[in-house]
Amino acid sequence: MAEATPHKEKPPPVAGEEESLWSIEVPRQAYRHSQDRGSPVFSLQFVAIRQLDRKRWHVRVVIECTLVSAPTTRERRETLEQLCRAIDFSRMELLDDTLTELFIHSERCGTTVRRFVHAPLQERLPFNPEGVAVFVDSREDPARFRFPAFDSTTTRLVQWDQLRVVERLPALAAYTVQLLLDGDEGGQQLYVLKSIERNLYIVEDTLALESELCVLEQVGGRDHIVRLVAAVVSDNPYSSSTPDSTGSSRRRVLRGLLLEYHPGGTLEAVLQAHAENGNANGHSNGAGDAVPWQLWATNLCTAVAFLHEHGFTHMDIKPSNMVIDKENNLVLIDVGGAGGFTREWLSPSMQALEQNSEPLEAPFEDRKQNDMWAVGKTLLHIAETTERSDERFRIEAEASKLMSDPPLASLRQAAARLQQEPAKRQRSRCQNLCSDQSTVYPTTAIN
């Protein structure tokens, strides 16, 4: 932003009218205390409403901590809310159909305090502008959520307000929800909602969600890849329209993805439970049924192979991105291929590439081999958990082939061998491979 200048005065409203020109709506959890612009700030997000035509603007007021002396969070929030209710928004530059940031800050100088409120503040309000020139900068909030326009005619659509949150999941911006239709309370069917809106939001989160939607529209629900139930949409949440207006401000935007819910938890949780219990329940899932480790290994190889065959890569394959369905099969999730990666689950060659470039932008074949290595590493974790030696040796053998550089087998070949009846095999060299990740086996790569 250019160097700050004092807020310019606009002609005052007609005498006697200014008190009723504006109101604000403050939602729950609208207050934030954060590090912004290089120093601590307080902020409050709300909707400013012009009473004349009920037009709404979405606003986030950010104020320097030095201007508010309230000692507790509750007092700071109340102070900031009272200050915002006193602002004369007709003097502000509010932006249509987006989130406007108003930054209130100070510079020590001999000028008078710039007037940006229209209602008298309470004398006890801990707002400290005395001896300080107050400046107000206006811009489109760089921290706003980016809601992409959505015009698909093939994907099922669900309105944002038709969802009821049941539980927040450990993953960022993921929830179990129920779908309410036609005002009915609906059944007890649960789904997973992946939302754009999250506390640690960055612009890339929107791109990642759009990418996952594209992938799931083509491969979701097939070969052990999670199924897309619907795209979750609404009118633009930042609309500046009046209640009866139409047009661009009322355009439909993507808010999230509604996915099939699988009750068995993640593979990571299953592996951790077995490690913590020391297999106290034997080779079972806690319900008396044998854990199908080899089946899960087969499911994983099949899912990633299917993804690759359709021109996509995952790039964040790890046990926390796999869940167990009600038929006790493994299902691959987070398949967008653009939502980031976990460094310890990158192959050695991809970790080397990361020093100078972005792994998510690597050539397709490099990303494909990275996925295969991560599948192999997951198989190794599975093999270390199973108690049956023949099953362990078989899974380790396939892990060894997939973790080699170049790979010694395709994922389809690994899946086919894992489906065969157990046979007596020699112990693989997978443990040595993991301790010396630069090992190269002298054979031809499998494409």
C-alpha positions as CSV (number, residue, x, y, z in Angstrom):
1,M,0.0,0.0,0.0
2,A,1.1,3.5,-0.6
3,E,2.2,5.7,2.3
4,A,-0.8,6.4,4.6
5,T,-2.6,9.7,4.4
6,P,-5.1,11.1,6.8
7,H,-8.7,10.2,6.1
8,K,-10.3,12.9,3.9
9,E,-13.4,14.4,5.2
10,K,-16.7,14.1,3.2
11,P,-19.6,16.5,3.6
12,P,-21.5,15.7,6.8
13,P,-24.9,14.1,6.6
14,V,-28.0,16.1,7.0
15,A,-28.4,17.3,10.6
16,G,-30.5,15.1,12.7
17,E,-30.3,12.1,10.3
18,E,-26.8,10.7,10.8
19,E,-27.6,8.6,13.9
20,S,-30.0,6.4,12.0
21,L,-28.1,6.1,8.7
22,W,-26.2,2.9,9.5
23,S,-26.3,-0.2,11.7
24,I,-24.0,-3.2,12.0
25,E,-24.5,-6.9,12.5
26,V,-21.8,-8.6,14.4
27,P,-21.7,-12.4,14.2
28,R,-20.3,-14.8,16.8
29,Q,-16.5,-15.3,16.8
30,A,-16.0,-12.0,14.9
31,Y,-13.2,-10.7,17.1
32,R,-9.5,-11.5,16.5
33,H,-6.3,-10.6,18.2
34,S,-3.5,-11.2,15.8
35,Q,-0.1,-10.1,14.4
36,D,-0.8,-8.0,11.3
37,R,1.1,-5.3,9.4
38,G,4.2,-6.1,11.5
39,S,2.6,-5.3,14.9
40,P,-0.2,-6.6,17.2
41,V,-3.7,-5.6,16.2
42,F,-7.3,-6.1,17.2
43,S,-10.0,-6.7,14.5
44,L,-13.7,-7.1,14.3
45,Q,-15.6,-8.4,11.2
46,F,-19.2,-7.5,10.7
47,V,-21.8,-6.3,8.2
48,A,-22.5,-2.6,7.8
49,I,-26.0,-1.9,6.7
50,R,-27.2,1.4,5.1
51,Q,-30.7,1.9,6.5
52,L,-32.0,3.8,3.5
53,D,-32.0,0.8,1.1
54,R,-30.7,-2.0,3.5
55,K,-27.7,-2.4,1.3
56,R,-25.0,-4.4,3.0
57,W,-21.2,-4.2,3.0
58,H,-18.9,-6.7,4.6
59,V,-16.3,-5.0,6.7
60,R,-13.3,-5.9,8.9
61,V,-12.0,-3.1,11.1
62,V,-8.4,-3.5,12.2
63,I,-7.0,-1.2,14.9
64,E,-3.6,-0.8,16.4
65,C,-3.4,-2.3,19.9
66,T,-1.9,1.0,21.2
67,L,-5.3,2.7,20.5
68,V,-7.2,0.3,22.8
69,S,-6.2,0.0,26.5
70,A,-8.8,-2.5,27.6
71,P,-7.0,-5.3,29.6
72,T,-9.2,-8.3,28.9
73,T,-10.4,-10.0,25.7
74,R,-14.1,-9.3,26.6
75,E,-13.5,-5.6,27.2
76,R,-11.4,-5.2,24.0
77,R,-14.2,-6.9,22.0
78,E,-16.8,-4.6,23.6
79,T,-14.7,-1.5,23.0
80,L,-14.1,-2.4,19.4
81,E,-17.8,-3.2,18.8
82,Q,-18.9,0.2,20.3
83,L,-16.3,2.0,18.2
84,C,-17.5,0.3,15.0
85,R,-21.1,1.1,15.8
86,A,-20.1,4.8,16.0
87,I,-18.3,4.9,12.6
88,D,-19.9,7.0,9.9
89,F,-19.5,4.6,7.0
90,S,-20.7,7.2,4.5
91,R,-17.2,8.7,5.0
92,M,-15.5,5.4,4.2
93,E,-14.6,3.8,0.9
94,L,-16.5,0.5,1.1
95,L,-16.1,-2.0,-1.7
96,D,-19.0,-3.9,-3.3
97,D,-19.2,-7.7,-3.2
98,T,-16.1,-8.3,-1.2
99,L,-14.6,-7.8,2.3
100,T,-13.4,-4.2,3.0
101,E,-10.6,-3.7,5.5
102,L,-10.6,-0.5,7.4
103,F,-7.2,0.0,9.2
104,I,-7.3,2.5,12.0
105,H,-3.8,3.5,13.1
106,S,-1.9,6.5,14.5
107,E,1.0,8.7,13.9
108,R,2.4,11.1,16.5
109,C,2.1,14.6,15.2
110,G,0.7,18.0,16.1
111,T,-2.5,17.9,14.0
112,T,-5.9,17.3,15.4
113,V,-7.6,13.9,15.6
114,R,-9.2,13.0,12.3
115,R,-13.0,12.6,12.7
116,F,-14.2,9.1,11.5
117,V,-17.1,8.5,13.9
118,H,-20.6,10.1,14.0
119,A,-21.9,9.0,17.4
120,P,-20.4,10.2,20.6
121,L,-18.3,7.5,22.4
122,Q,-18.9,6.7,26.0
123,E,-16.5,8.5,28.3
124,R,-15.4,5.3,29.9
125,L,-14.6,3.7,26.6
126,P,-10.9,2.8,26.6
127,F,-10.1,4.3,23.2
128,N,-7.0,6.5,23.3
129,P,-6.8,9.0,20.4
130,E,-5.7,12.0,22.5
131,G,-2.5,13.6,21.2
132,V,-2.5,11.2,18.3
133,A,-3.5,11.8,14.6
134,V,-5.8,8.9,13.7
135,F,-5.6,7.6,10.1
136,V,-8.0,5.3,8.3
137,D,-6.8,3.2,5.3
138,S,-9.3,1.3,3.2
139,R,-8.5,-1.7,0.9
140,E,-9.9,-5.1,-0.1
141,D,-9.0,-7.4,2.7
142,P,-6.1,-9.6,1.7
143,A,-7.1,-12.2,4.3
144,R,-10.6,-12.6,2.9
145,F,-11.9,-16.0,1.7
146,R,-11.9,-16.4,-2.0
147,F,-15.2,-18.0,-3.1
148,P,-14.9,-19.1,-6.8
149,A,-17.9,-18.7,-9.1
150,F,-19.6,-22.0,-9.7
151,D,-21.5,-22.7,-12.9
152,S,-21.3,-26.6,-13.3
153,T,-24.4,-28.2,-14.7
154,T,-23.3,-31.8,-14.2
155,T,-22.5,-32.0,-10.5
156,R,-25.2,-32.3,-7.9
157,L,-25.6,-29.1,-5.9
158,V,-26.5,-28.7,-2.2
159,Q,-27.1,-25.3,-0.7
160,W,-24.9,-24.2,2.2
161,D,-27.9,-23.5,4.5
162,Q,-29.2,-27.1,4.0
163,L,-26.3,-28.5,6.1
164,R,-26.2,-29.0,9.8
165,V,-22.9,-29.5,11.5
166,V,-22.7,-32.5,13.8
167,E,-19.0,-32.6,14.7
168,R,-15.8,-30.9,13.7
169,L,-13.1,-33.3,12.4
170,P,-9.4,-33.1,13.3
171,A,-8.6,-32.0,9.7
172,L,-8.7,-28.3,9.0
173,A,-12.1,-27.1,7.8
174,A,-13.6,-30.6,7.7
175,Y,-16.9,-31.5,9.5
176,T,-19.4,-34.3,9.7
177,V,-22.8,-32.9,8.7
178,Q,-26.4,-33.9,8.1
179,L,-28.2,-32.8,5.0
180,L,-31.6,-31.1,5.6
181,L,-34.0,-31.0,2.6
182,D,-37.2,-29.1,2.2
183,G,-37.3,-27.9,5.8
184,D,-37.4,-31.5,7.0
185,E,-35.0,-32.7,9.7
186,G,-33.9,-35.5,7.4
187,G,-32.5,-38.8,8.4
188,Q,-29.4,-39.7,10.3
189,Q,-27.1,-40.0,7.2
190,L,-23.8,-38.4,7.9
191,Y,-21.5,-36.7,5.3
192,V,-18.1,-35.0,5.4
193,L,-18.0,-31.3,4.5
194,K,-14.7,-29.8,3.3
195,S,-15.0,-26.1,3.5
196,I,-13.0,-23.1,2.1
197,E,-13.5,-21.3,5.4
198,R,-10.9,-22.0,7.9
199,N,-8.9,-20.2,10.6
200,L,-5.5,-20.6,8.8
201,Y,-6.8,-19.8,5.4
202,I,-4.5,-19.0,2.5
203,V,-5.5,-18.3,-1.2
204,E,-4.1,-21.6,-2.2
205,D,-6.8,-23.4,-0.2
206,T,-9.4,-22.2,-2.7
207,L,-7.4,-23.5,-5.6
208,A,-6.9,-26.8,-3.8
209,L,-10.6,-27.3,-3.3
210,E,-11.4,-26.5,-6.9
211,S,-8.7,-29.0,-8.0
212,E,-10.2,-31.7,-5.7
213,L,-13.6,-31.1,-7.2
214,C,-12.2,-31.5,-10.7
215,V,-10.5,-34.8,-9.7
216,L,-13.5,-36.2,-7.9
217,E,-15.9,-35.4,-10.7
218,Q,-13.8,-37.8,-12.9
219,V,-12.7,-40.5,-10.5
220,G,-14.6,-40.2,-7.2
221,G,-16.4,-43.2,-5.9
222,R,-14.4,-45.6,-8.1
223,D,-11.6,-48.1,-7.3
224,H,-11.4,-47.1,-3.6
225,I,-11.4,-43.3,-4.1
226,V,-13.7,-41.3,-1.9
227,R,-17.1,-40.4,-3.5
228,L,-18.2,-36.9,-4.1
229,V,-21.8,-36.5,-3.0
230,A,-22.3,-32.8,-4.1
231,A,-20.8,-29.4,-4.5
232,V,-21.9,-27.1,-1.7
233,V,-22.9,-23.6,-3.0
234,S,-24.6,-20.4,-2.0
235,D,-25.0,-16.8,-3.1
236,N,-21.8,-14.8,-2.7
237,P,-21.4,-14.4,1.1
238,Y,-19.8,-11.0,0.6
239,S,-22.7,-9.7,-1.5
240,S,-23.4,-6.0,-1.2
241,S,-26.8,-6.4,-2.7
242,T,-30.1,-5.3,-1.2
243,P,-32.5,-8.2,-0.2
244,D,-34.4,-8.0,-3.5
245,S,-31.5,-7.3,-5.9
246,T,-30.2,-9.7,-8.6
247,G,-27.1,-9.8,-10.8
248,S,-23.4,-10.4,-10.2
249,S,-23.5,-9.7,-6.5
250,R,-26.0,-12.6,-6.2
251,R,-23.9,-15.0,-8.2
252,R,-23.6,-18.6,-7.1
253,V,-20.2,-19.5,-5.5
254,L,-18.5,-22.7,-4.3
255,R,-18.4,-23.0,-0.5
256,G,-17.2,-26.6,-0.1
257,L,-17.5,-30.3,-1.1
258,L,-19.9,-32.8,0.4
259,L,-18.2,-36.2,0.6
260,E,-19.2,-39.7,1.6
261,Y,-18.6,-40.3,5.3
262,H,-16.7,-43.5,6.4
263,P,-17.1,-44.5,10.0
264,G,-14.0,-46.6,10.4
265,G,-11.6,-43.7,11.0
266,T,-8.2,-43.2,9.4
267,L,-5.6,-45.8,8.7
268,E,-3.3,-43.7,10.9
269,A,-5.6,-44.1,13.9
270,V,-5.8,-47.9,13.3
271,L,-2.0,-48.2,13.1
272,Q,-1.6,-46.1,16.2
273,A,-4.2,-48.0,18.2
274,H,-2.4,-51.3,17.4
275,A,1.0,-49.8,18.3
276,E,-0.3,-48.4,21.7
277,N,-2.1,-51.6,22.6
278,G,0.8,-53.8,21.6
279,N,-1.7,-55.9,19.6
280,A,-3.3,-56.8,23.0
281,N,-6.5,-57.7,21.1
282,G,-4.6,-60.0,18.8
283,H,-4.7,-59.6,15.0
284,S,-8.2,-58.0,15.1
285,N,-9.9,-54.7,14.7
286,G,-11.2,-54.6,18.3
287,A,-14.6,-56.1,17.3
288,G,-13.2,-59.6,17.1
289,D,-12.7,-59.5,13.3
290,A,-9.3,-60.0,11.7
291,V,-7.8,-56.8,10.4
292,P,-7.4,-57.2,6.6
293,W,-4.0,-55.6,6.3
294,Q,-3.2,-57.2,3.0
295,L,-6.6,-56.2,1.6
296,W,-6.0,-52.6,2.6
297,A,-2.6,-52.7,0.9
298,T,-4.3,-53.9,-2.2
299,N,-7.0,-51.2,-2.0
300,L,-4.4,-48.5,-1.7
301,C,-2.4,-49.7,-4.7
302,T,-5.6,-50.0,-6.8
303,A,-6.8,-46.4,-5.8
304,V,-3.5,-44.7,-6.6
305,A,-3.1,-46.7,-9.9
306,F,-6.6,-45.6,-10.9
307,L,-5.7,-42.0,-10.1
308,H,-2.6,-42.1,-12.2
309,E,-4.4,-43.8,-15.1
310,H,-6.7,-40.7,-15.3
311,G,-3.8,-38.3,-15.4
312,F,-3.8,-37.2,-11.7
313,T,-1.3,-37.5,-8.8
314,H,-2.0,-37.3,-5.1
315,M,1.3,-35.9,-3.7
316,D,0.2,-36.3,0.0
317,I,-0.2,-40.0,0.4
318,K,0.1,-41.0,4.1
319,P,-2.0,-43.0,6.5
320,S,-4.0,-40.0,7.7
321,N,-5.3,-39.6,4.1
322,M,-6.9,-43.0,4.1
323,V,-10.1,-44.0,5.8
324,I,-11.9,-47.3,6.5
325,D,-15.4,-47.8,5.1
326,K,-18.3,-49.8,6.6
327,E,-17.3,-52.9,4.4
328,N,-13.8,-52.7,6.0
329,N,-12.1,-51.5,2.8
330,L,-9.6,-48.8,2.6
331,V,-10.6,-45.5,0.8
332,L,-8.2,-42.8,-0.4
333,I,-9.2,-39.2,0.5
334,D,-7.7,-35.7,-0.2
335,V,-7.1,-36.5,-3.8
336,G,-6.9,-33.0,-5.3
337,G,-3.1,-33.1,-5.7
338,A,-2.8,-29.3,-5.0
339,G,-3.4,-29.0,-1.3
340,G,0.2,-29.3,-0.2
341,F,2.5,-32.1,0.9
342,T,4.1,-33.6,4.0
343,R,7.9,-33.5,3.6
344,E,8.6,-36.8,5.4
345,W,6.2,-38.5,2.9
346,L,8.1,-37.2,-0.1
347,S,10.5,-39.6,-1.9
348,P,14.2,-38.9,-1.5
349,S,14.4,-37.6,-5.1
350,M,11.4,-35.3,-4.6
351,Q,12.9,-34.0,-1.3
352,A,16.1,-33.1,-3.3
353,L,13.9,-31.4,-5.9
354,E,12.2,-29.4,-3.2
355,Q,15.4,-27.5,-2.5
356,N,15.1,-25.6,-5.7
357,S,11.5,-26.0,-7.0
358,E,7.9,-26.7,-6.0
359,P,7.1,-30.5,-5.8
360,L,3.5,-29.9,-6.8
361,E,4.7,-28.4,-10.1
362,A,7.1,-31.2,-10.9
363,P,6.6,-33.2,-14.2
364,F,3.9,-35.8,-14.1
365,E,6.2,-38.8,-14.1
366,D,8.2,-37.4,-11.2
367,R,5.0,-36.9,-9.2
368,K,3.8,-40.3,-10.1
369,Q,6.9,-42.0,-8.9
370,N,6.7,-39.9,-5.7
371,D,3.2,-41.3,-5.1
372,M,4.5,-44.9,-5.7
373,W,7.3,-44.4,-3.1
374,A,4.7,-43.0,-0.6
375,V,2.5,-46.0,-1.2
376,G,5.5,-48.3,-0.5
377,K,6.2,-46.4,2.7
378,T,2.6,-46.9,3.8
379,L,2.8,-50.6,3.0
380,L,5.9,-50.8,5.1
381,H,4.0,-49.3,8.1
382,I,1.2,-51.8,7.5
383,A,3.7,-54.7,7.3
384,E,5.3,-53.7,10.6
385,T,1.9,-54.0,12.3
386,T,0.7,-57.4,11.1
387,E,1.6,-60.4,13.2
388,R,1.4,-63.0,10.4
389,S,4.8,-63.5,8.9
390,D,3.7,-64.6,5.5
391,E,1.5,-61.5,5.2
392,R,4.2,-59.3,6.5
393,F,6.8,-60.6,4.1
394,R,4.5,-60.3,1.1
395,I,3.6,-56.6,1.9
396,E,7.2,-55.8,2.6
397,A,8.2,-57.3,-0.8
398,E,5.8,-55.0,-2.7
399,A,6.9,-52.0,-0.6
400,S,10.5,-52.7,-1.5
401,K,9.7,-52.7,-5.2
402,L,7.6,-49.5,-5.1
403,M,10.2,-47.6,-3.0
404,S,13.1,-48.4,-5.3
405,D,14.4,-45.7,-7.6
406,P,13.2,-46.4,-10.3
407,P,10.3,-48.5,-9.1
408,L,10.6,-52.3,-9.8
409,A,6.8,-52.8,-10.3
410,S,3.7,-51.0,-11.2
411,L,0.9,-50.4,-8.8
412,R,-1.3,-52.7,-10.7
413,Q,1.3,-55.4,-10.5
414,A,1.7,-54.9,-6.8
415,A,-2.1,-55.0,-6.3
416,A,-2.4,-58.2,-8.3
417,R,0.3,-60.0,-6.3
418,L,-1.2,-58.8,-3.0
419,Q,-4.5,-60.4,-4.0
420,Q,-2.8,-63.8,-4.4
421,E,-2.8,-66.4,-1.7
422,P,0.1,-66.1,0.8
423,A,3.2,-68.0,-0.2
424,K,6.5,-68.7,1.3
425,R,8.8,-65.8,0.5
426,Q,12.2,-64.5,1.5
427,R,12.3,-61.4,3.6
428,S,12.5,-58.3,1.4
429,R,15.2,-55.7,1.5
430,C,12.7,-52.9,2.4
431,Q,14.1,-52.2,5.9
432,N,17.6,-51.7,4.3
433,L,16.0,-49.5,1.6
434,C,14.5,-47.2,4.2
435,S,17.7,-46.8,6.1
436,D,19.6,-46.2,2.9
437,Q,17.1,-44.4,0.7
438,S,19.6,-43.9,-2.1
439,T,19.7,-47.6,-2.9
440,V,19.2,-48.3,-6.6
441,Y,18.3,-51.8,-7.9
442,P,19.8,-52.7,-11.3
443,T,16.7,-53.4,-13.2
444,T,14.4,-51.6,-15.7
445,A,11.8,-49.1,-14.5
446,I,8.1,-49.9,-14.8
447,N,6.1,-47.0,-16.3
